[in-house]
Amino acid sequence: GRSLDADVFAAYWGEGVAFYFAWSGFYLKALAVPALLGFAIWLRRPADLLVDDDPYVPAYALLTVVWACGFVALWRRKEAALDFKWGCADAQEYIRSDFEGEEATSEVTGETVRRERPARRAARYALSIGVTLVCLAVPVAVMLVSLNLQGYISPLGRDVLGVPVYSAAVSAYAKPGATFDPNGSLALVPVVIHAVTIALLNKGYRHIAEYLTDFENHRTQRAYENSLVLKRFVFEAFDCYVALFYIAFELGDVSRLRMELVSLYTSDTVRRIATETVLPLLLQRGAALRGSGDAASALRRARRDADLDEYEQFDDYLEWVIQFGYVVLFASAFPLAGALSLVCNAVELLADVFKVTYLCRRPRPSRARGIGIWLWLLYALAVTAIFTNLAIFAVASDQMAVLLPSLFSPRPTWRGGRRLPFGLGGRRAAEDDFAVRADAKGDLAFILVSIEHAILLAFAAVELLVPLLPRWARVAKARRAHEAESARRR
């Protein structure tokens, strides 16, 4: 219905809010493709076949990567159409009142403007980047503690920058019969602790990011917002993904990657719905009941509405973009992510509408040209997903060996794991693992590079050959230009 009509949001709340709901609705519909494919892959897999050996998963992963690139390209065109439709092309760049610069004369307009010397700006950015890199060391330490608690890191684990990754004292809790025995009832507790710690770290870095962005002394409000979003996204994405990358590419264990991904994904989804929708709704309903029946209830409701939190889009964008990364970066390990995301996002989109309508103060209308830097972050994730999925099913799993056995040779190994419900995990004893044959490494590299180049070339072809604006917008734009030229000639 019109309750989710972006045009209505644009007229009532401004384009800034409307673009978020337009994008989230577009993403929700597009998720149907990987959701149906992933569910079909999961449904047909025999109970004794792990994702590590499923020959259909590589095809699903490549289709998901192609879908991700197509989704981003199609959204960019949808965004351009809405930008034209809502008349956002004339949105002004706001100069921040806090900007500090030296007065100079513009060579173009001859007016006096404020500018900052490039050397000083570069020094500010360098310091900001340095502080952020130092902060990123904290999630790495938390990740290593979590993986030791789960027994994922062996005493033979390679050091990270000279720092040992294995801790005998911490790993002792994951031994058979210990508190966090991988096959015991408390096996998932370290993952839950990790997810809660991630949320706390993200909350703490938020204040650091705001301070650093203020320190960078941006001239325009758009540059300020983009810098803040970039820093927070880099930190929070790193915080969420670092353990998954370590398990996939350092430990080379897709079964454990899948279990960690499922655990982090599920706990984060439950946390978001509980803290951002259910709890605020209960508090709001409780306040409404306490205020009913009072002669001054209308005044109290007005005061209560004034005390509501401001609506902030960053967290909503971040959650959906991080989830997009879960779906596409690790498609080879968790094909069911698309289907779960589709269900959760349908609930969360309605919850977001409810939140902005009843649980937050009415947003001040703001002009915007699209979703801003989030679009380029989606591009980055889509392109990165090409390489992560190729690496997972060719190097970190046996999926490629199942498809092209002539390029691999078996080697005996032992792989363990914990059982999870709904076929999300499993345990197998001695089995055949596979390694690339020495004389086949060149052939495998050629296949992977060919696939990667084909996807990138198709992505580039869409960007270059498909017009950014749809035909109706191009015709309307040409008509306006013609009318303006006709009026000028008169």
Salt bridges, closest charged atoms under 4 A:
ASP5 OD2 - ARG2 NH1 3.04
ASP7 OD2 - LYS85 NZ 2.79
GLU15 OE1 - ARG367 NE 3.25
ASP52 OD2 - ARG415 NH1 2.45
ASP53 OD2 - ARG428 NH2 2.68
ASP54 OD2 - ARG44 NH1 3.19
ASP54 OD2 - ARG45 NE 2.98
ASP83 OD2 - ARG369 NH2 3.09
ASP90 OD1 - ARG367 NH2 3.54
GLU93 OE2 - ARG222 NH1 3.57
ASP98 OD2 - ARG96 NH2 3.83
GLU102 OE2 - ARG117 NE 3.59
GLU116 OE2 - ARG124 NE 2.67
GLU210 OE2 - ARG206 NE 3.41
GLU216 OE1 - HIS218 NE2 2.62
GLU216 OE2 - LYS231 NZ 3.05
GLU236 OE2 - ARG232 NH2 3.43
GLU250 OE1 - ARG158 NH2 2.67
ASP253 OD2 - ARG256 NE 3.79
GLU260 OE2 - HIS194 ND1 3.70
ASP268 OD1 - ARG271 NH2 2.76
ASP268 OD2 - ARG272 NH1 3.32
ASP294 OD2 - ARG300 NH1 2.59
GLU310 OE2 - ARG361 NH2 3.76
GLU312 OE1 - ARG206 NH2 2.66
GLU312 OE2 - ARG232 NH1 3.66
ASP315 OD1 - ARG232 NH2 3.42
ASP316 OD1 - LYS355 NZ 2.91
GLU319 OE1 - ARG272 NE 3.65
GLU348 OE1 - ARG272 NH2 2.62
ASP352 OD1 - LYS355 NZ 3.81
GLU431 OE2 - ARG415 NH1 3.86
GLU431 OE1 - ARG428 NH2 2.41
ASP433 OD2 - ARG411 NH2 3.78
ASP433 OD2 - ARG415 NH2 3.80
ASP439 OD2 - ARG437 NH2 2.63
GLU452 OE1 - HIS453 ND1 2.84
GLU463 OE1 - ARG76 NH1 2.71
GLU463 OE2 - ARG77 NH1 3.86
GLU485 OE2 - ARG488 NH2 2.48
GLU485 OE2 - ARG489 NE 3.19
